[in-house]
Amino acid sequence: MIKICTSSPTVLNRAGVEVDVKERAGVLLRILLLDPDPRVPVEGAAAVMGIATSGFGQYLAQLRRSFGDDALVPRANGHVWFAGDREGNDAALIKSIHSEVAHEYPDSAALSPETAGRIMPGLERIERLYAGNPAMGLSGFSIDDVPDQYVQWAIALDDVVSEWMERWSSVQLLLADCRMTLAPDRQTGRRVLADLLKIARNRDPDEEVFPRLLRAAKMSQDIRQHRNAWELVRRFYEQERIDFPDELSELAPRVSSLPNTPWAPHRARPLSEPLESGIKVEDHLHEIARLLGITTDSTLALRGAEVEPAECIARTTRRLYFSGILASKWVMEPGLRSEFDEMLIRLDGERDEPGDVRFMIIDPDGDAYKELLQLRGGRLSKESVPHLRDLASRHPSFEVRVVNSLPAFRIVVIDDDVVSFSPYALEGERYATSKLGWEAPHVLLDPLAPYPLADAFRLYFEERWLSAKVL
């Protein structure tokens, strides 16, 4: 079976061996199998692939070599088509199963345990088959590059991308409904919550995810995750300027006070000393650090510590957030940039937990950059910006945004494991004496602590991200 629901399409050659169809030849394969019209205009396909029509032949030849049969992909009279079975691929199979599920469960119907039990096997089969949008690479082209006679064809092809995004979203949401209906327990709540958070944190999430997200958070009985989910939902409606639905208010986390903690704490007199010395005080500080999640690695320098870029790249399995000045330490060394590129390739192809890498830097064309350039006596360079743009253009898991303000500190978030922050030495003298930031103290925070300080920095990053501009 041909596989296009993956980051790298594969076909079976004449010997029955699975062969990868790479780069633009893979895009051509997706077009041939997903275009509503089986006969694809060569000029239109070339425009979508981002190549000149004169270069189309080399990718056609590459696709034919993958099949081991030139007759499977004929070209004649300005058109190209797939002469094999257009239904013999994973995308067509998913589409067929999804239609069967939709027939069993219309959107307007209430989901009973019986119905959930009937449609669950089909949904889980789709989940196993789907490793990526089969229409990957069929959008993002410039309509100005498409010949006039093929503009409507190109628009229809672009719509296929949206259709598949909506189809996969509906599968994920319905899977969540089925799982919570069939097994409404704490374990299910936590599993569904983890799945839905991936959707809710997308750049343009489906509003339908939020009632399910809060229901799963409540079912998980994890008050911290429930509060985080609530904050995510609240910010969505504020950003979109939509009235907050009354029915969602019923799913809000309960607020309760800690034992022996007044709601309006006050101090009868000011402290004569911020801290008093003594073993008991040190023990108390250690306990506070434990509760907040401040680790014993807090004074480690960046180089050689867990927050060194190379270590961050090696450790990341799904999510990496960075907030800093221009991210030079991540991309200026060719070897490290290559490792970063390889990590993004891996995250691009993740199915179960899609990669989410976000870098937020100072706007290289903004007033804040000019101010920082003066503060550092000219010791500031934009050389990292082209590398960041190139990586972001090639990897769907990577996005870079900019803010026109001076950063107070560097932030690094790795998966759900660790959050790190360190103050910035912005002035030229302090910047130089701290060896360009490599010896600045870094505080490592544990997101799983009882009262995690890590959450505050992660939420701060996400709040600024919403108002930042795309690089």
Steps between C-alpha positions, in 0.01 A plus 500: 500500500620851417549710815457876486364556854855550617774760477685288242274316249584142406405273209554133420729439203462207258696276739258578782758706690385817677678805354508855638389772258695804609454876481319640195445158344301422813295817454428394142378161627265672746361722221437202271312308769306785664413732212122476439579485126716194420664682204738754653626798295879496492531880521265512798680216679837669444369823656372314808831313527687831485703417189525615139306293249830419329614320816184290536645207306770416754247455780269301275795273418581467871142394576501250215827348627343457843218296347738319266241542225484805271155399375347567845550877459430598137549852365328625185348821358613718790354269765626226729301237691527185710397197295482265798225468762443847648311337788787272594657731758465573871330838445221342294458229765476758780246699300288185449511403870417856603194497272381179665542655845309812392216278376488320835516818702354821348631821661158588640456170684573445869789261559380197693735231636360260239578735211843581644577128516401452134704788355804476729679222301479704178629813670789313658589350164513850350720608792745219420505581127535877533861612549464841333283710270497324158462843337825624654678731255192579292450845651720802557568561132456848354189529283693751287726215385207296370406552132165677468326202342589282802419739787166338581665158484767615749241647737305172498822312578576739787154424641600134527751598771226662709268205446759261638574721798128510580466124450787421737373750756155340496659155551699623800199669660274202443766267642507715812121483527499122460774441754338723762161338434623140520741541795430820698782456750812683612736308269286576195477866600877532513551324166234705323623821662852441365361436149273804501765736631694439178200621300417790734857633474492509120525842336137489388318248722149373434266660755333160543807373684450720807187343658665159464829632637334627818293183537815288472685729744221462754492123447879478553464626859827688451427845638818654360434377147135602539606855584746506208229380261259760634755777447562380143126505423452839660784653298358360176164672546667824608731499198218420257273755676221244528258491792597225740236222476293459817513122474879505526483689830354188657828319421721754681746361759394542858689762696579411858728662754799322648466397866583780746558748217304829520350639178647844575838438665661795672803575712457691826845658477776510236787253526821646632697252287380331179644167621634391835789256514479159657460132420123507544471785251712309245281194544194718450647649183576153368140400564373810317733421208370143490136614499565754223708253300833687511759227443848457642639576154390862525851648502634300205641704212352461154798322348508141618166525680167350400401827334791513256344512149659169398362332813158656443493368143600151610245495781197634310244238402199718416510863616775762516431866580771764503478871578811709462674766295589354157555126570855523365626218721251262337579556132835674444722194548455279187522178698241608756275641226515161327396326823213750539394432140501123563288545813245702301488234227421244768232717658344580160421133456360426846144364497409421861648821639559759223807715554458854629815715490455873561774761510414853610773757436542876488376662176818557293333795327346656811595788727588261784774343286649844432491581871671173589762559229589827673499341846747239382723745317434347161567143617181356356442319171199393293692213339273240663181639340545351147574158653186520715288606201636213292430240770149635563419492126606135471354355820128512592589419862707821534378858527688818585327813628639840593425760765603865499619514861813426698489157667545489877615137498551194285238222523531139387215246525571135415198268467327472838832428673678824574472877480808720525547874528795731548535879520648682203807720525383753242764769548821467305736473800289244689438309176873473431598407857238222505672353190209574267247347738655154525588545867179672608329302780207285385214398723351159420137444595308174533151524340382205710569664837207542744476876431702535179664834434567351155135554404534875549790523252335270247176699515700823473665365184166391349338836584777696324489254210140588427587866440832436320537534121618226266860553388 
